[in-house]
Structures are given as C-alpha cells and as structure tokens.
Amino acid sequence: MNDTDPLVPVLAGLVVDVLWFLDSCEDDEVDPDSAVKMTESVSWVLGRLPQDQRERFLTVLADLAGAEQDPGRRGFLEAFPFSCGLVEEERRDSGRADA
C-alpha cells in the first residue's frame, strides 16, 4: 500500500471501529479482560509502526474525524491517537488547535 491507496482509510477506520466496539460493549457481550488484551495488542502493533507509517495513520485518523458526522465516532477518532499511546497529550491538544 502507498500513501494514496484508498484501502488505507478503510483499514484505519475498521481498526478504530473494532476498538470502539470493544470499548463500548457491555460485560455480557465481550469479556472485559479479552477486550483489554485486544486493545493493548492493537495499541502495541500501532506503536511499533515506523515513524512515517505512524504519521500516515495519524493523518488518516484526522481526515476521518474531520469528515465524520456521528459525534460519538468523531470524538473516538479524535481521542484514538492519545488513547492508544501514539501521541503525547500535549501534541493531541496542539493538533486540535492547528485544525
């Protein structure tokens, strides 16, 4: 995949949606320990991306958030980089000011 590959935003959106699902599930829908393990696993994999790929992923997330009509999903998209440890809190806040 390259920077213009239309599959990149689709896959990024799916990753976010899976973690949003796990985050919002009731305990009787998904075992909380399993949800935490999966979330940590995804965060670990994303955190190991090379810097250029991580920046591309963050750009795609910002684009998805900017285009999102659902306020809940938009908020989750905006918080995702910080929640997964991909950016420092200060950077997340400064990124919002630049947007």
C-alpha positions in Angstrom: 0.0 0.0 0.0 1.1 3.5 -0.6 0.1 6.9 0.7 -2.7 7.3 -1.9 -4.1 3.8 -1.6 -7.8 4.1 -0.9 -7.6 1.0 1.2 -5.6 2.8 3.9 -8.5 4.9 5.3 -10.9 1.9 5.1 -8.5 -0.2 7.2 -7.8 2.6 9.6 -11.5 3.1 10.1 -12.0 -0.6 10.7 -9.3 -0.7 13.4 -10.9 2.3 15.1 -14.4 0.7 14.9 -13.2 -2.6 16.3 -11.7 -0.8 19.3 -14.7 1.4 19.7 -16.9 -1.7 19.7 -14.7 -3.3 22.4 -14.7 -0.1 24.4 -18.5 0.3 24.3 -19.5 -3.3 24.9 -21.3 -4.5 28.0 -19.5 -7.1 30.1 -22.0 -9.8 28.9 -21.3 -9.0 25.3 -17.4 -9.3 25.4 -15.3 -10.4 28.3 -13.7 -7.2 29.7 -10.3 -8.9 30.1 -10.4 -10.0 26.5 -11.4 -6.5 25.3 -8.5 -5.0 27.2 -6.0 -7.6 25.9 -7.1 -6.9 22.3 -7.0 -3.2 22.8 -3.5 -3.4 24.2 -2.4 -5.7 21.4 -3.6 -3.3 18.7 -2.0 -0.3 20.5 1.3 -2.2 20.7 1.2 -3.0 17.0 0.4 0.6 16.0 3.1 1.9 18.4 5.7 -0.2 16.5 4.9 1.3 13.1 7.8 3.1 11.5 7.5 6.8 12.1 6.4 7.6 8.5 3.7 5.0 8.6 2.6 6.2 12.1 2.3 9.7 10.7 0.3 8.5 7.8 -2.0 6.6 10.1 -2.5 9.8 12.3 -3.2 11.8 9.2 -5.8 9.4 8.1 -7.4 9.4 11.5 -7.6 13.2 11.5 -9.1 13.1 8.0 -11.7 10.5 9.1 -12.5 12.6 12.2 -12.9 15.7 10.1 -15.4 14.0 7.8 -17.3 12.1 10.5 -21.0 13.1 11.0 -21.6 11.0 14.1 -20.4 13.0 17.2 -19.6 9.8 19.2 -17.5 8.3 16.5 -15.8 11.6 15.7 -14.9 12.0 19.4 -13.5 8.5 19.5 -11.5 9.1 16.3 -10.1 12.4 17.8 -9.1 10.7 21.0 -7.8 7.5 19.4 -4.1 8.6 18.9 -3.8 9.6 22.5 -5.8 6.7 23.9 -3.6 4.2 22.1 -0.4 6.0 23.1 0.5 7.1 19.6 0.9 10.7 20.6 1.6 12.7 23.8 -1.4 14.6 25.3 0.2 17.9 24.5 0.6 17.0 20.8 -3.0 15.9 20.6 -4.1 19.2 22.1 -1.8 21.3 19.9 -3.0 19.3 16.9 -6.6 20.3 17.6 -5.6 24.0 17.8 -4.0 23.7 14.4 -7.0 22.1 12.8 
